[in-house]
């Protein structure tokens, strides 16, 4: 008996200290008290690495957090309140993995990942890439179609690497055109960065020159059509080309044979150590906020993976699925590692690098402005481009994540760190918050007008005229994809009673406060 | 946290005073006379040498050199059109366009460079070249403002109440000002119109929301920030909280007053010109006075392919009043000695007037030879550097490339133009290409700089 009492006391003491035993009352609305998701092979390697540092995964995230998170991560779009309700009411164990499958099949999946890939591929009309509008539209469409139709990634890469012809008519031929220079060294740098996740300036000079040889017989010529360019194999060289592949093996390429094809076939073969690794690491970076090798486009011998076994698991999954990247998404998204809460069990530096919690990340600039447009409705955004082009007048309902051209922009996108698409480096996308961004959300006429003139907010008010608590709950569900906690409900209700404040103003102020919470601003 | 909190142990007022002390203890803030005339005279004498700030007047579109600071009446009407009577300035031997009479009275306050060249005739490449000193390359380099923000901004203890790099009023677009330095070094674009009764600076001066309601909202936000409260140790959230505190400081602190041009005497505002450019010049002076190291006035409308001379008659008087008053005002306040004023477009304009259709008396782009103006910050006054040929089509003597001019500005600011450009990408790059090796150079402006 005495023994039992000691345990009870220990429990009470540790609860009072706030750790490490989570109790039902101590949970925030962002956490769940038990796992429904079974652990998978990703978790096996993550928990092993965490255990070495005395760490463990965070609590599972709540269903409310999960649906918002997985929508933002997979389709760059907020869930509608009806979708949230339906998901929350679904009591089945498999509902999370079914939702993942539904999202991977949505149109917005192709939109959002075309945006990410067009960042990598530098799809932009203007300086310094200068693809110009016709080519940008064709190229973006091709990338989006490839994603929508689930083109195997090895084929996607091969078409980009080997296409010849007009950049207007053969969209993947723009891959080389979008390099900052047309000389072999510039082309080799782009190829290594894009498909090997590697920066050639970290390579030994000899190896760099070896790579350049594969792009030395590429030629460019203009046509009578303004800004059209033909990419073709230079017929001038008569002799064979003796080249050395990055793995050190020699290869003789006969005259008339396209060296790019020899390189591409080597690159995409299943045994290639760079190709699958670079793309699964990129995918992990996109979904988990940090590469297993980090930066994800700086793979080199002296930058080892934080978890080599995990990286190998993802590579194997991609090969097993015959380069269907969705299989890798599925594996990651179904893991407990992905589905854990963003609230750390304890704050220590390794916790973030070893994925001991879901890392919070500010919404991407495009996703953020789409989210504001989605929740408030009203007139769309206006865009400009430095060059006269026909595509800057964007229909009101077109989402920013669908914009093809990195040159079409708005002050909002610039302010919130949308990548300039100059280099293809992942670090170009800058989601670091700044004072000026904060000012914009807190006090700009842009955001203020969206709130004040919001047809969606007015409809919520009209639908909940009779019951203030229902009104507040509806605003919460609409903006944060969840119901308010009892405390939040009380605070908001109290605010509505402020002397001299009109209900309309109170609604606007509540909406203003909720979009300025970290919960709205961050994937969490 | 309230809006008037301390940062790092010193109050913001104190921080501001320290920042102001950076401009030679000239604690004039807002209105002209927090300090008397005598006090100003004494501080002026003890000011350290060297430039502390830059006001860049960016003549977006490319102004005609022949119709501003390099008139060519002898070249005939095919070159100078109707503007063929240049006027003498108060510096013997220097003539400028007849539409710039006020600037003609103050030629002893600036130097004209008549031999700028880079040879590029497309807006975007030329704009990049003139503001970064580099030819387009695989990397996108930061422009001068971003570099100054790096060397004199937050990383070096900058603490004034507004960001260190400000653009009046719209960002330039077309090129990423911060280049590979990234977001942190981008300019803060004010938006709004300083010539309106209320200069509605985007985010700082809100329309129609009372201060009381702002404070109530903020209080509500803090109570409802449930995720932030659940993860108090999260470093990302801590950073956001700092940004928020800074944002509220800008809204309720000195920044609001700084942007309030009504604090300036009406007569002075009239002299600057009651138009967007004139009032932007006045605003730029106030910003420099408050310790901001880099201000760009993005002054568009100079891409005059058509209706060129009509546009000159309309716009040059605006330029004349704004720029001349700025130079005089800076000088009278003792600020000119420490403030570089840099006037330039991305290129000049075709010296031979395009009388044919469809231009009907317009001028095209001209990168082979154009003019720039520099004043203050240690640049010698009342000088002309270089010369163009009789028609203004080529450089006749002493070519000045963009990197020469930019390097000179850096030197006066105490930034080593030949030194490394620190960056988070780990790139081993210099501030400017090595003169004469990586890029053409005519040498820095030694003839205008202190020995």
Interface residues (C-beta under 8 A of the other chain):
Chain A: X28 X29 X30 X126 X127 X128 X180 X181 X186 X189 X342 X343 X344 X347 X360 X361 X362 X384 X386 X409 X411 X414 X417 X420 X422 X423 X425 X427 X430 X432 X433 X434 X435 X436 X437 X438 X439 X440 X442 X443 X444 X445 X446 X448 X485 X488 X491 X492 X495 X498 X505 X509 X510 X512 X513 X514 X516 X517 X518 X519 X521 X522 X524
Chain B: X124 X125 X128 X136 X137 X138 X139 X140 X163 X171 X173 X174 X175 X176 X179 X180 X182 X183 X184 X186 X188 X189 X191 X200 X202 X203 X204 X206 X207 X208 X209 X213 X214 X216 X217 X220 X221 X223 X224 X225 X226 X227 X228 X230 X231 X233 X234 X236 X237 X239 X240 X243 X244 X246 X247 X248 X250 X251 X424 X425
